[in-house]
Amino acid sequence: MTSFTKFRERSRDMNDGTERHVWVKQEYIKGAGSIIKVEGTDTEDQEAAVLNIGGVSFNVKEKFDTEVMLLSSSSDTTLKMALLTIPKDKQRRWMEGHGGVQHPTDDEFALDFSDELAHITKNKFAVGEKGELEVRGGDVYIRGRLIVEKEVVANKLVKTPQVVNGTENIPGFTGSKQAEAKDDED
């Protein structure tokens, strides 16, 4: 595509295809993902499609103090993709050998993976559409049937309005596995 814009105006605040901007607002478009509006760092405001890498993304309030990097091949905004970054002062300090996913504005709230375990670092999370398993503070809520294959050990009081004898089979479990890798020779 030919551009009549002078080179100096086309390449403002751009270094090797990367432009640094500040978050303004993210909007979702039906069937097209999301776009982000950004303020320039001594440049004009722009908007670009959000680059969603591996399904990981976030959204913060309007005019939030965080950077957005626009990856570009020219000054045409339709050719730019936005890479969202969490605020530098909110980035989790991962221990050696650890990694994971963190809350975009709380460095203490993360899913931390290590060789020993996967750890949700705050005691507030839920699983399921209706919160079938929820941890809130020191309480655990189970909104559904609890079927236990082995014995139950209670170190304190057990409260129940009724006890019924019986057994019930538990379905098998298949955990997630990695895809097969090809040999280099193929």
Backbone hydrogen bonds in HBPLUS format (Angstrom, degrees):
<---DONOR---> <-ACCEPTOR-->    atom                        ^
c    i                          cat <-CA-CA->   ^        H-A-AA   ^      H-
h    n   atom  resd res      DA  || num        DHA   H-A  angle D-A-AA Bond
n    s   type  num  typ     dist DA aas  dist angle  dist       angle   num
A0009-GLU N   A0006-LYS O   3.04 MM   3  5.50 122.6  2.38 110.4 123.7     1
A0010-ARG N   A0006-LYS O   3.02 MM   4  6.28 150.7  2.11 152.8 162.0     2
A0011-SER N   A0007-PHE O   3.04 MM   4  6.15 146.0  2.15 155.6 162.5     3
A0015-ASN N   A0018-THR O   3.10 MM   3  5.44 164.6  2.13 143.9 147.2     4
A0018-THR N   A0015-ASN O   3.20 MM   3  5.44 154.4  2.27 109.7 117.1     5
A0072-SER N   A0017-GLY O   2.71 MM  55  4.83 173.0  1.72 146.8 149.2     6
A0019-GLU N   A0070-LEU O   2.82 MM  51  4.94 153.8  1.89 143.2 151.4     7
A0070-LEU N   A0019-GLU O   2.79 MM  51  4.94 160.5  1.83 146.1 151.4     8
A0021-HIS N   A0068-VAL O   2.90 MM  47  5.16 147.8  2.01 149.4 159.3     9
A0068-VAL N   A0021-HIS O   3.01 MM  47  5.16 158.3  2.05 123.2 127.0    10
A0022-VAL N   A0039-GLU O   2.91 MM  17  5.15 160.0  1.95 149.0 155.4    11
A0039-GLU N   A0022-VAL O   2.86 MM  17  5.15 162.4  1.89 151.3 155.8    12
A0023-TRP N   A0066-THR O   3.03 MM  43  5.79 168.2  2.05 167.2 168.2    13
A0024-VAL N   A0037-LYS O   2.91 MM  13  5.31 129.9  2.16 164.1 153.4    14
A0063-LYS N   A0024-VAL O   2.65 MM  39  4.20 160.4  1.69 129.4 136.6    15
A0025-LYS N   A0037-LYS O   3.18 MM  12  5.19 153.3  2.26 130.1 136.2    16
A0037-LYS N   A0025-LYS O   2.73 MM  12  5.19 167.6  1.75 157.2 161.6    17
A0027-GLU N   A0035-ILE O   2.89 MM   8  5.48 165.1  1.91 161.2 166.1    18
A0035-ILE N   A0027-GLU O   2.86 MM   8  5.48 156.2  1.92 157.7 165.7    19
A0029-ILE N   A0033-GLY O   2.82 MM   4  5.61 166.5  1.83 161.2 165.9    20
A0032-ALA N   A0029-ILE O   2.98 MM   3  5.31 165.0  2.01 134.0 132.5    21
A0050-VAL N   A0034-SER O   2.97 MM  16  5.69 166.3  1.99 147.3 145.5    22
A0036-ILE N   A0048-ALA O   2.87 MM  12  5.59 158.0  1.91 157.7 163.6    23
A0048-ALA N   A0036-ILE O   3.02 MM  12  5.59 146.8  2.13 144.8 154.2    24
A0038-VAL N   A0046-GLN O   2.80 MM   8  5.47 170.2  1.81 160.5 163.0    25
A0046-GLN N   A0038-VAL O   3.03 MM   8  5.47 152.9  2.11 143.7 152.3    26
A0082-ALA N   A0049-ALA O   2.68 MM  33  5.88 162.5  1.71 157.3 161.3    27
A0051-LEU N   A0082-ALA O   2.78 MM  31  5.47 176.1  1.78 151.5 151.7    28
A0056-VAL N   A0053-ILE O   3.23 MM   3  5.95 170.7  2.24 122.2 125.0    29
A0066-THR N   A0064-PHE O   2.94 MM   2  5.85 126.9  2.22 111.4  95.6    30
A0085-THR N   A0067-GLU O   3.30 MM  18  5.75 142.9  2.45 163.9 159.6    31
A0069-MET N   A0083-LEU O   2.99 MM  14  5.08 164.0  2.01 154.0 150.2    32
A0083-LEU N   A0069-MET O   2.72 MM  14  5.08 165.4  1.74 156.1 161.4    33
A0071-LEU N   A0081-MET O   2.77 MM  10  5.26 169.0  1.78 165.1 164.4    34
A0081-MET N   A0071-LEU O   3.03 MM  10  5.26 156.5  2.09 143.9 150.9    35
A0079-LEU N   A0076-ASP O   2.94 MM   3  5.66 163.2  1.97 122.6 128.2    36
A0080-LYS N   A0077-THR O   3.27 MM   3  5.20 166.1  2.29 107.9 108.2    37
A0090-LYS N   A0087-PRO O   2.97 MM   3  5.28 159.5  2.01 112.3 118.8    38
A0098-HIS N   A0095-MET O   3.01 MM   3  5.38 148.5  2.11 139.9 136.9    39
A0099-GLY N   A0113-PHE O   3.11 MM  14  5.33 143.4  2.25 141.1 150.5    40
A0113-PHE N   A0099-GLY O   2.64 MM  14  5.33 171.3  1.65 176.3 176.9    41
A0101-VAL N   A0111-LEU O   3.12 MM  10  5.28 149.6  2.22 138.8 145.6    42
A0111-LEU N   A0101-VAL O   2.75 MM  10  5.28 163.9  1.78 164.1 169.7    43
A0103-HIS N   A0109-PHE O   2.85 MM   6  5.61 162.7  1.88 170.6 165.9    44
A0109-PHE N   A0106-ASP O   3.16 MM   3  5.60 164.4  2.19 114.7 119.6    45
A0121-THR N   A0110-ALA O   2.93 MM  11  5.51 164.2  1.96 161.3 166.4    46
A0112-ASP N   A0119-HIS O   2.82 MM   7  5.06 163.7  1.84 153.1 148.4    47
A0119-HIS N   A0112-ASP O   2.84 MM   7  5.06 169.4  1.85 144.2 147.5    48
A0114-SER N   A0117-LEU O   3.06 MM   3  5.53 146.1  2.18 145.0 155.4    49
A0137-GLY N   A0123-ASN O   2.90 MM  14  5.39 140.6  2.06 166.5 171.0    50
A0125-PHE N   A0135-VAL O   3.04 MM  10  5.36 146.2  2.16 136.5 146.2    51
A0135-VAL N   A0125-PHE O   2.80 MM  10  5.36 169.4  1.81 166.9 169.7    52
A0127-VAL N   A0133-LEU O   2.75 MM   6  5.16 147.1  1.86 153.1 162.1    53
A0133-LEU N   A0127-VAL O   3.27 MM   6  5.16 161.1  2.31 144.7 146.5    54
A0131-GLY N   A0128-GLY O   3.18 MM   3  4.95 166.5  2.20 104.7 106.0    55
A0143-ARG N   A0132-GLU O   2.75 MM  11  4.50 157.1  1.80 129.5 137.3    56
A0134-GLU N   A0141-TYR O   2.90 MM   7  5.06 159.7  1.94 148.7 153.1    57
A0141-TYR N   A0134-GLU O   2.76 MM   7  5.06 165.9  1.78 154.5 159.4    58
A0136-ARG N   A0139-ASP O   2.96 MM   3  5.45 165.3  1.99 157.2 162.0    59
A0139-ASP N   A0136-ARG O   3.15 MM   3  5.45 164.0  2.17 127.3 128.4    60
A0186-ASP N   A0183-ASP O   3.36 MM   3  5.88 162.3  2.39 113.3 117.4    61
